[in-house]
């Protein structure tokens, strides 16, 4: 039981440092991608028919 106490304290300390660094550098938002331009592939994902805009 007493052997687990230093390991638990070290784990909590490491998790706190990781959370603080992630919040400071916004690591999680760096990998979130949103399409900048609505192309035909992303239009289909949103239910928009890209062929309606094309006139022959």
PQR file with spaces between the fields and no chain letter, atoms N, CA, C, O and H, PARSE charges and radii, in Angstrom:
ATOM       1  N    UNK     1       0.824   -1.197    0.000 -0.4000 1.5000
ATOM       2  CA   UNK     1       0.000    0.000    0.000 -0.0000 2.0000
ATOM       3  C    UNK     1       0.866    1.258    0.000  0.5500 1.7000
ATOM       4  O    UNK     1       0.601    2.200   -0.746 -0.5500 1.4000
ATOM       5  N    UNK     2       1.893    1.269    0.832 -0.4000 1.5000
ATOM       6  CA   UNK     2       2.741    2.458    0.897 -0.0000 2.0000
ATOM       7  C    UNK     2       3.624    2.571   -0.345  0.5500 1.7000
ATOM       8  O    UNK     2       4.131    3.654   -0.634 -0.5500 1.4000
ATOM       9  H    UNK     2       2.108    0.503    1.439  0.4000 1.0000
ATOM      10  N    UNK     3       3.819    1.473   -1.088 -0.4000 1.5000
ATOM      11  CA   UNK     3       4.598    1.524   -2.321 -0.0000 2.0000
ATOM      12  C    UNK     3       3.828    2.195   -3.450  0.5500 1.7000
ATOM      13  O    UNK     3       4.430    2.741   -4.374 -0.5500 1.4000
ATOM      14  H    UNK     3       3.407    0.593   -0.853  0.4000 1.0000
ATOM      15  N    UNK     4       2.518    2.157   -3.383 -0.4000 1.5000
ATOM      16  CA   UNK     4       1.703    2.747   -4.438 -0.0000 2.0000
ATOM      17  C    UNK     4       1.537    4.258   -4.282  0.5500 1.7000
ATOM      18  O    UNK     4       1.215    4.944   -5.252 -0.5500 1.4000
ATOM      19  H    UNK     4       2.028    1.714   -2.632  0.4000 1.0000
ATOM      20  N    UNK     5       1.749    4.775   -3.094 -0.4000 1.5000
ATOM      21  CA   UNK     5       1.554    6.206   -2.846 -0.0000 2.0000
ATOM      22  C    UNK     5       2.496    7.075   -3.690  0.5500 1.7000
ATOM      23  O    UNK     5       2.018    8.014   -4.326 -0.5500 1.4000
ATOM      24  H    UNK     5       2.011    4.218   -2.306  0.4000 1.0000
ATOM      25  N    UNK     6       3.801    6.812   -3.729 -0.4000 1.5000
ATOM      26  CA   UNK     6       4.658    7.650   -4.593 -0.0000 2.0000
ATOM      27  C    UNK     6       4.317    7.526   -6.075  0.5500 1.7000
ATOM      28  O    UNK     6       4.424    8.502   -6.819 -0.5500 1.4000
ATOM      29  H    UNK     6       4.189    6.049   -3.212  0.4000 1.0000
ATOM      30  N    UNK     7       3.912    6.344   -6.506 -0.4000 1.5000
ATOM      31  CA   UNK     7       3.534    6.162   -7.909 -0.0000 2.0000
ATOM      32  C    UNK     7       2.269    6.953   -8.225  0.5500 1.7000
ATOM      33  O    UNK     7       2.176    7.570   -9.286 -0.5500 1.4000
ATOM      34  H    UNK     7       3.826    5.552   -5.902  0.4000 1.0000
ATOM      35  N    UNK     8       1.306    6.942   -7.328 -0.4000 1.5000
ATOM      36  CA   UNK     8       0.067    7.686   -7.528 -0.0000 2.0000
ATOM      37  C    UNK     8       0.328    9.187   -7.546  0.5500 1.7000
ATOM      38  O    UNK     8      -0.239    9.906   -8.369 -0.5500 1.4000
ATOM      39  H    UNK     8       1.381    6.441   -6.466  0.4000 1.0000
ATOM      40  N    UNK     9       1.182    9.664   -6.647 -0.4000 1.5000
ATOM      41  CA   UNK     9       1.506   11.096   -6.611 -0.0000 2.0000
ATOM      42  C    UNK     9       2.234   11.501   -7.892  0.5500 1.7000
ATOM      43  O    UNK     9       1.956   12.563   -8.448 -0.5500 1.4000
ATOM      44  H    UNK     9       1.643    9.080   -5.978  0.4000 1.0000
ATOM      45  N    UNK    10       3.148   10.681   -8.359 -0.4000 1.5000
ATOM      46  CA   UNK    10       3.869   10.986   -9.599 -0.0000 2.0000
ATOM      47  C    UNK    10       2.910   10.982  -10.793  0.5500 1.7000
ATOM      48  O    UNK    10       3.031   11.822  -11.684 -0.5500 1.4000
ATOM      49  H    UNK    10       3.374    9.818   -7.907  0.4000 1.0000
ATOM      50  N    UNK    11       1.960   10.044  -10.816 -0.4000 1.5000
ATOM      51  CA   UNK    11       0.983    9.996  -11.897 -0.0000 2.0000
ATOM      52  C    UNK    11       0.103   11.232  -11.929  0.5500 1.7000
ATOM      53  O    UNK    11      -0.170   11.780  -12.997 -0.5500 1.4000
ATOM      54  H    UNK    11       1.861    9.362  -10.092  0.4000 1.0000
ATOM      55  N    UNK    12      -0.336   11.666  -10.769 -0.4000 1.5000
ATOM      56  CA   UNK    12      -1.167   12.876  -10.689 -0.0000 2.0000
ATOM      57  C    UNK    12      -0.361   14.098  -11.127  0.5500 1.7000
ATOM      58  O    UNK    12      -0.874   14.966  -11.834 -0.5500 1.4000
ATOM      59  H    UNK    12      -0.114   11.221   -9.902  0.4000 1.0000
ATOM      60  N    UNK    13       0.891   14.161  -10.707 -0.4000 1.5000
ATOM      61  CA   UNK    13       1.757   15.275  -11.075 -0.0000 2.0000
ATOM      62  C    UNK    13       1.969   15.324  -12.594  0.5500 1.7000
ATOM      63  O    UNK    13       1.891   16.394  -13.198 -0.5500 1.4000
ATOM      64  H    UNK    13       1.307   13.456  -10.132  0.4000 1.0000
ATOM      65  N    UNK    14       2.233   14.182  -13.202 -0.4000 1.5000
ATOM      66  CA   UNK    14       2.446   14.122  -14.657 -0.0000 2.0000
ATOM      67  C    UNK    14       1.169   14.500  -15.402  0.5500 1.7000
ATOM      68  O    UNK    14       1.225   15.240  -16.384 -0.5500 1.4000
ATOM      69  H    UNK    14       2.296   13.312  -12.712  0.4000 1.0000
ATOM      70  N    UNK    15       0.031   14.005  -14.951 -0.4000 1.5000
ATOM      71  CA   UNK    15      -1.243   14.356  -15.601 -0.0000 2.0000
ATOM      72  C    UNK    15      -1.528   15.851  -15.507  0.5500 1.7000
ATOM      73  O    UNK    15      -2.039   16.445  -16.457 -0.5500 1.4000
ATOM      74  H    UNK    15      -0.014   13.404  -14.153  0.4000 1.0000
ATOM      75  N    UNK    16      -1.201   16.464  -14.366 -0.4000 1.5000
ATOM      76  CA   UNK    16      -1.413   17.904  -14.210 -0.0000 2.0000
ATOM      77  C    UNK    16      -0.529   18.685  -15.178  0.5500 1.7000
ATOM      78  O    UNK    16      -0.980   19.659  -15.781 -0.5500 1.4000
ATOM      79  H    UNK    16      -0.786   15.981  -13.595  0.4000 1.0000
ATOM      80  N    UNK    17       0.714   18.269  -15.329 -0.4000 1.5000
ATOM      81  CA   UNK    17       1.619   18.959  -16.264 -0.0000 2.0000
ATOM      82  C    UNK    17       1.125   18.804  -17.696  0.5500 1.7000
ATOM      83  O    UNK    17       1.137   19.767  -18.462 -0.5500 1.4000
ATOM      84  H    UNK    17       1.081   17.478  -14.840  0.4000 1.0000
ATOM      85  N    UNK    18       0.692   17.607  -18.061 -0.4000 1.5000
ATOM      86  CA   UNK    18       0.189   17.370  -19.416 -0.0000 2.0000
ATOM      87  C    UNK    18      -1.040   18.236  -19.692  0.5500 1.7000
ATOM      88  O    UNK    18      -1.144   18.831  -20.765 -0.5500 1.4000
ATOM      89  H    UNK    18       0.682   16.825  -17.438  0.4000 1.0000
ATOM      90  N    UNK    19      -1.957   18.312  -18.753 -0.4000 1.5000
ATOM      91  CA   UNK    19      -3.155   19.129  -18.949 -0.0000 2.0000
ATOM      92  C    UNK    19      -2.824   20.608  -19.060  0.5500 1.7000
ATOM      93  O    UNK    19      -3.412   21.315  -19.879 -0.5500 1.4000
ATOM      94  H    UNK    19      -1.872   17.829  -17.881  0.4000 1.0000
ATOM      95  N    UNK    20      -1.889   21.084  -18.244 -0.4000 1.5000
ATOM      96  CA   UNK    20      -1.503   22.490  -18.327 -0.0000 2.0000
ATOM      97  C    UNK    20      -0.829   22.810  -19.654  0.5500 1.7000
ATOM      98  O    UNK    20      -1.096   23.854  -20.251 -0.5500 1.4000
ATOM      99  H    UNK    20      -1.412   20.510  -17.578  0.4000 1.0000
ATOM     100  N    UNK    21       0.041   21.922  -20.120 -0.4000 1.5000
ATOM     101  CA   UNK    21       0.695   22.158  -21.413 -0.0000 2.0000
ATOM     102  C    UNK    21      -0.301   22.080  -22.565  0.5500 1.7000
ATOM     103  O    UNK    21      -0.218   22.867  -23.508 -0.5500 1.4000
ATOM     104  H    UNK    21       0.257   21.074  -19.636  0.4000 1.0000
ATOM     105  N    UNK    22      -1.228   21.152  -22.499 -0.4000 1.5000
ATOM     106  CA   UNK    22      -2.228   21.029  -23.558 -0.0000 2.0000
ATOM     107  C    UNK    22      -3.114   22.264  -23.604  0.5500 1.7000
ATOM     108  O    UNK    22      -3.496   22.719  -24.681 -0.5500 1.4000
ATOM     109  H    UNK    22      -1.296   20.513  -21.733  0.4000 1.0000
ATOM     110  N    UNK    23      -3.434   22.795  -22.456 -0.4000 1.5000
ATOM     111  CA   UNK    23      -4.269   24.004  -22.410 -0.0000 2.0000
ATOM     112  C    UNK    23      -3.504   25.217  -22.921  0.5500 1.7000
ATOM     113  O    UNK    23      -4.072   26.075  -23.596 -0.5500 1.4000
ATOM     114  H    UNK    23      -3.124   22.425  -21.580  0.4000 1.0000
ATOM     115  N    UNK    24      -2.208   25.289  -22.597 -0.4000 1.5000
ATOM     116  CA   UNK    24      -1.400   26.441  -22.998 -0.0000 2.0000
ATOM     117  C    UNK    24      -1.161   26.452  -24.504  0.5500 1.7000
ATOM     118  O    UNK    24      -1.300   27.494  -25.145 -0.5500 1.4000
ATOM     119  H    UNK    24      -1.746   24.592  -22.048  0.4000 1.0000
ATOM     120  N    UNK    25      -0.805   25.301  -25.073 -0.4000 1.5000
ATOM     121  CA   UNK    25      -0.475   25.235  -26.494 -0.0000 2.0000
ATOM     122  C    UNK    25      -1.665   24.856  -27.366  0.5500 1.7000
ATOM     123  O    UNK    25      -1.549   24.849  -28.591 -0.5500 1.4000
ATOM     124  H    UNK    25      -0.692   24.454  -24.552  0.4000 1.0000
ATOM     125  N    UNK    26      -2.795   24.545  -26.764 -0.4000 1.5000
ATOM     126  CA   UNK    26      -4.014   24.154  -27.469 -0.0000 2.0000
ATOM     127  C    UNK    26      -3.729   23.021  -28.449  0.5500 1.7000
ATOM     128  O    UNK    26      -4.049   23.111  -29.635 -0.5500 1.4000
ATOM     129  H    UNK    26      -2.889   24.550  -25.768  0.4000 1.0000
ATOM     130  N    UNK    27      -3.133   21.972  -27.942 -0.4000 1.5000
ATOM     131  CA   UNK    27      -2.731   20.845  -28.769 -0.0000 2.0000
ATOM     132  C    UNK    27      -3.944   20.153  -29.378  0.5500 1.7000
ATOM     133  O    UNK    27      -3.903   19.745  -30.538 -0.5500 1.4000
ATOM     134  H    UNK    27      -2.873   21.899  -26.979  0.4000 1.0000
ATOM     135  N    UNK    28      -5.008   20.017  -28.621 -0.4000 1.5000
ATOM     136  CA   UNK    28      -6.158   19.280  -29.139 -0.0000 2.0000
ATOM     137  C    UNK    28      -6.826   20.010  -30.301  0.5500 1.7000
ATOM     138  O    UNK    28      -7.310   19.358  -31.226 -0.5500 1.4000
ATOM     139  H    UNK    28      -5.042   20.349  -27.678  0.4000 1.0000
ATOM     140  N    UNK    29      -6.866   21.329  -30.283 -0.4000 1.5000
ATOM     141  CA   UNK    29      -7.518   22.055  -31.367 -0.0000 2.0000
ATOM     142  C    UNK    29      -6.655   22.095  -32.618  0.5500 1.7000
ATOM     143  O    UNK    29      -7.157   22.396  -33.701 -0.5500 1.4000
ATOM     144  H    UNK    29      -6.473   21.859  -29.532  0.4000 1.0000
ATOM     145  N    UNK    30      -5.383   21.802  -32.493 -0.4000 1.5000
ATOM     146  CA   UNK    30      -4.503   21.833  -33.649 -0.0000 2.0000
ATOM     147  C    UNK    30      -4.889   20.769  -34.666  0.5500 1.7000
ATOM     148  O    UNK    30      -4.695   20.966  -35.865 -0.5500 1.4000
ATOM     149  H    UNK    30      -4.975   21.557  -31.613  0.4000 1.0000
ATOM     150  N    UNK    31      -5.423   19.660  -34.215 -0.4000 1.5000
ATOM     151  CA   UNK    31      -5.730   18.553  -35.112 -0.0000 2.0000
ATOM     152  C    UNK    31      -7.178   18.552  -35.580  0.5500 1.7000
ATOM     153  O    UNK    31      -7.565   17.690  -36.369 -0.5500 1.4000
ATOM     154  H    UNK    31      -5.581   19.500  -33.241  0.4000 1.0000
ATOM     155  N    UNK    32      -7.966   19.475  -35.124 -0.4000 1.5000
ATOM     156  CA   UNK    32      -9.356   19.565  -35.580 -0.0000 2.0000
ATOM     157  C    UNK    32      -9.365   20.306  -36.916  0.5500 1.7000
ATOM     158  O    UNK    32      -8.932   21.455  -37.007 -0.5500 1.4000
ATOM     159  H    UNK    32      -7.652   20.176  -34.484  0.4000 1.0000
ATOM     160  N    UNK    33      -9.850   19.648  -37.920 -0.4000 1.5000
ATOM     161  CA   UNK    33      -9.854   20.246  -39.253 -0.0000 2.0000
ATOM     162  C    UNK    33     -11.293   20.500  -39.692  0.5500 1.7000
ATOM     163  O    UNK    33     -12.175   19.664  -39.500 -0.5500 1.4000
ATOM     164  H    UNK    33     -10.201   18.715  -37.846  0.4000 1.0000
ATOM     165  N    UNK    34     -11.504   21.648  -40.271 -0.4000 1.5000
ATOM     166  CA   UNK    34     -12.797   21.988  -40.848 -0.0000 2.0000
ATOM     167  C    UNK    34     -12.553   22.415  -42.287  0.5500 1.7000
ATOM     168  O    UNK    34     -11.586   23.128  -42.558 -0.5500 1.4000
ATOM     169  H    UNK    34     -10.787   22.328  -40.427  0.4000 1.0000
ATOM     170  N    UNK    35     -13.391   22.004  -43.202 -0.4000 1.5000
ATOM     171  CA   UNK    35     -13.167   22.396  -44.599 -0.0000 2.0000
ATOM     172  C    UNK    35     -13.328   23.904  -44.766  0.5500 1.7000
ATOM     173  O    UNK    35     -14.298   24.498  -44.296 -0.5500 1.4000
ATOM     174  H    UNK    35     -14.177   21.425  -42.982  0.4000 1.0000
ATOM     175  N    UNK    36     -12.368   24.501  -45.437 -0.4000 1.5000
ATOM     176  CA   UNK    36     -12.417   25.948  -45.642 -0.0000 2.0000
ATOM     177  C    UNK    36     -13.369   26.313  -46.771  0.5500 1.7000
ATOM     178  O    UNK    36     -14.091   27.307  -46.695 -0.5500 1.4000
ATOM     179  H    UNK    36     -11.580   24.019  -45.820  0.4000 1.0000
ATOM     180  N    UNK    37     -13.361   25.501  -47.812 -0.4000 1.5000
ATOM     181  CA   UNK    37     -14.202   25.758  -48.980 -0.0000 2.0000
ATOM     182  C    UNK    37     -15.123   24.558  -49.152  0.5500 1.7000
ATOM     183  O    UNK    37     -14.690   23.411  -49.039 -0.5500 1.4000
ATOM     184  H    UNK    37     -12.775   24.694  -47.874  0.4000 1.0000
ATOM     185  N    UNK    38     -16.384   24.826  -49.423 -0.4000 1.5000
ATOM     186  CA   UNK    38     -17.347   23.751  -49.634 -0.0000 2.0000
ATOM     187  C    UNK    38     -17.150   23.210  -51.042  0.5500 1.7000
ATOM     188  O    UNK    38     -17.548   23.840  -52.022 -0.5500 1.4000
ATOM     189  H    UNK    38     -16.736   25.758  -49.515  0.4000 1.0000
ATOM     190  N    UNK    39     -16.529   22.030  -51.132 -0.4000 1.5000
ATOM     191  CA   UNK    39     -16.351   21.411  -52.438 -0.0000 2.0000
ATOM     192  C    UNK    39     -17.440   20.369  -52.645  0.5500 1.7000
ATOM     193  O    UNK    39     -18.304   20.185  -51.788 -0.5500 1.4000
ATOM     194  H    UNK    39     -16.206   21.519  -50.336  0.4000 1.0000
ATOM     195  N    UNK    40     -17.396   19.681  -53.797 -0.4000 1.5000
ATOM     196  CA   UNK    40     -18.478   18.747  -54.107 -0.0000 2.0000
ATOM     197  C    UNK    40     -18.522   17.576  -53.132  0.5500 1.7000
ATOM     198  O    UNK    40     -19.597   17.046  -52.852 -0.5500 1.4000
ATOM     199  H    UNK    40     -16.694   19.830  -54.493  0.4000 1.0000
ATOM     200  N    UNK    41     -17.366   17.167  -52.612 -0.4000 1.5000
ATOM     201  CA   UNK    41     -17.357   16.040  -51.666 -0.0000 2.0000
ATOM     202  C    UNK    41     -17.977   16.441  -50.337  0.5500 1.7000
ATOM     203  O    UNK    41     -18.797   15.700  -49.795 -0.5500 1.4000
ATOM     204  H    UNK    41     -16.493   17.597  -52.839  0.4000 1.0000
ATOM     205  N    UNK    42     -17.604   17.597  -49.803 -0.4000 1.5000
ATOM     206  CA   UNK    42     -18.177   18.017  -48.530 -0.0000 2.0000
ATOM     207  C    UNK    42     -19.631   18.463  -48.702  0.5500 1.7000
ATOM     208  O    UNK    42     -20.415   18.391  -47.757 -0.5500 1.4000
ATOM     209  H    UNK    42     -16.938   18.199  -50.244  0.4000 1.0000
ATOM     210  N    UNK    43     -19.993   18.922  -49.901 -0.4000 1.5000
ATOM     211  CA   UNK    43     -21.389   19.277  -50.154 -0.0000 2.0000
ATOM     212  C    UNK    43     -22.271   18.036  -50.086  0.5500 1.7000
ATOM     213  O    UNK    43     -23.378   18.084  -49.549 -0.5500 1.4000
ATOM     214  H    UNK    43     -19.356   18.981  -50.669  0.4000 1.0000
ATOM     215  N    UNK    44     -21.784   16.934  -50.629 -0.4000 1.5000
ATOM     216  CA   UNK    44     -22.546   15.692  -50.561 -0.0000 2.0000
ATOM     217  C    UNK    44     -22.710   15.224  -49.118  0.5500 1.7000
ATOM     218  O    UNK    44     -23.756   14.685  -48.758 -0.5500 1.4000
ATOM     219  H    UNK    44     -20.885   16.895  -51.066  0.4000 1.0000
ATOM     220  N    UNK    45     -21.685   15.426  -48.290 -0.4000 1.5000
ATOM     221  CA   UNK    45     -21.782   15.060  -46.877 -0.0000 2.0000
ATOM     222  C    UNK    45     -22.853   15.870  -46.159  0.5500 1.7000
ATOM     223  O    UNK    45     -23.481   15.374  -45.223 -0.5500 1.4000
ATOM     224  H    UNK    45     -20.835   15.865  -48.582  0.4000 1.0000
ATOM     225  N    UNK    46     -23.069   17.108  -46.587 -0.4000 1.5000
ATOM     226  CA   UNK    46     -24.072   17.964  -45.956 -0.0000 2.0000
ATOM     227  C    UNK    46     -25.436   17.853  -46.621  0.5500 1.7000
ATOM     228  O    UNK    46     -26.373   18.548  -46.227 -0.5500 1.4000
ATOM     229  H    UNK    46     -22.559   17.510  -47.348  0.4000 1.0000
ATOM     230  N    UNK    47     -25.561   16.990  -47.621 -0.4000 1.5000
ATOM     231  CA   UNK    47     -26.843   16.777  -48.272 -0.0000 2.0000
ATOM     232  C    UNK    47     -27.129   17.739  -49.404  0.5500 1.7000
ATOM     233  O    UNK    47     -28.274   17.849  -49.842 -0.5500 1.4000
ATOM     234  H    UNK    47     -24.800   16.425  -47.941  0.4000 1.0000
ATOM     235  N    UNK    48     -26.123   18.432  -49.884 -0.4000 1.5000
ATOM     236  CA   UNK    48     -26.296   19.382  -50.986 -0.0000 2.0000
ATOM     237  C    UNK    48     -25.920   18.677  -52.279  0.5500 1.7000
ATOM     238  O    UNK    48     -24.857   18.062  -52.370 -0.5500 1.4000
ATOM     239  H    UNK    48     -25.193   18.342  -49.528  0.4000 1.0000
ATOM     240  N    UNK    49     -26.779   18.765  -53.266 -0.4000 1.5000
ATOM     241  CA   UNK    49     -26.505   18.147  -54.559 -0.0000 2.0000
ATOM     242  C    UNK    49     -25.688   19.118  -55.397  0.5500 1.7000
ATOM     243  O    UNK    49     -26.212   20.159  -55.794 -0.5500 1.4000
ATOM     244  H    UNK    49     -27.642   19.265  -53.192  0.4000 1.0000
ATOM     245  N    UNK    50     -24.426   18.820  -55.682 -0.4000 1.5000
ATOM     246  CA   UNK    50     -23.589   19.764  -56.431 -0.0000 2.0000
ATOM     247  C    UNK    50     -23.978   19.887  -57.894  0.5500 1.7000
ATOM     248  O    UNK    50     -23.551   20.828  -58.562 -0.5500 1.4000
ATOM     249  H    UNK    50     -24.000   17.974  -55.360  0.4000 1.0000
ATOM     250  N    UNK    51     -24.775   18.962  -58.407 -0.4000 1.5000
ATOM     251  CA   UNK    51     -25.159   19.030  -59.823 -0.0000 2.0000
ATOM     252  C    UNK    51     -26.257   20.052  -60.049  0.5500 1.7000
ATOM     253  O    UNK    51     -26.492   20.441  -61.194 -0.5500 1.4000
ATOM     254  H    UNK    51     -25.121   18.197  -57.864  0.4000 1.0000
ATOM     255  N    UNK    52     -26.938   20.503  -59.007 -0.4000 1.5000
ATOM     256  CA   UNK    52     -27.999   21.501  -59.186 -0.0000 2.0000
ATOM     257  C    UNK    52     -27.421   22.851  -59.574  0.5500 1.7000
ATOM     258  O    UNK    52     -28.083   23.627  -60.264 -0.5500 1.4000
ATOM     259  H    UNK    52     -26.748   20.188  -58.078  0.4000 1.0000
ATOM     260  N    UNK    53     -26.197   23.149  -59.143 -0.4000 1.5000
ATOM     261  CA   UNK    53     -25.590   24.436  -59.458 -0.0000 2.0000
ATOM     262  C    UNK    53     -25.029   24.491  -60.871  0.5500 1.7000
ATOM     263  O    UNK    53     -24.875   25.575  -61.433 -0.5500 1.4000
ATOM     264  H    UNK    53     -25.660   22.520  -58.583  0.4000 1.0000
ATOM     265  N    UNK    54     -24.725   23.350  -61.447 -0.4000 1.5000
ATOM     266  CA   UNK    54     -24.148   23.308  -62.790 -0.0000 2.0000
ATOM     267  C    UNK    54     -25.261   23.367  -63.833  0.5500 1.7000
ATOM     268  O    UNK    54     -26.197   22.568  -63.808 -0.5500 1.4000
ATOM     269  H    UNK    54     -24.850   22.469  -60.992  0.4000 1.0000
ATOM     270  N    UNK    55     -25.145   24.317  -64.742 -0.4000 1.5000
ATOM     271  CA   UNK    55     -26.152   24.453  -65.807 -0.0000 2.0000
ATOM     272  C    UNK    55     -25.492   24.110  -67.125  0.5500 1.7000
ATOM     273  O    UNK    55     -24.401   24.596  -67.421 -0.5500 1.4000
ATOM     274  H    UNK    55     -24.384   24.966  -64.763  0.4000 1.0000
ATOM     275  N    UNK    56     -26.144   23.279  -67.916 -0.4000 1.5000
ATOM     276  CA   UNK    56     -25.602   22.868  -69.211 -0.0000 2.0000
ATOM     277  C    UNK    56     -26.098   23.743  -70.325  0.5500 1.7000
ATOM     278  O    UNK    56     -25.737   23.532  -71.483 -0.5500 1.4000
ATOM     279  H    UNK    56     -27.030   22.885  -67.676  0.4000 1.0000
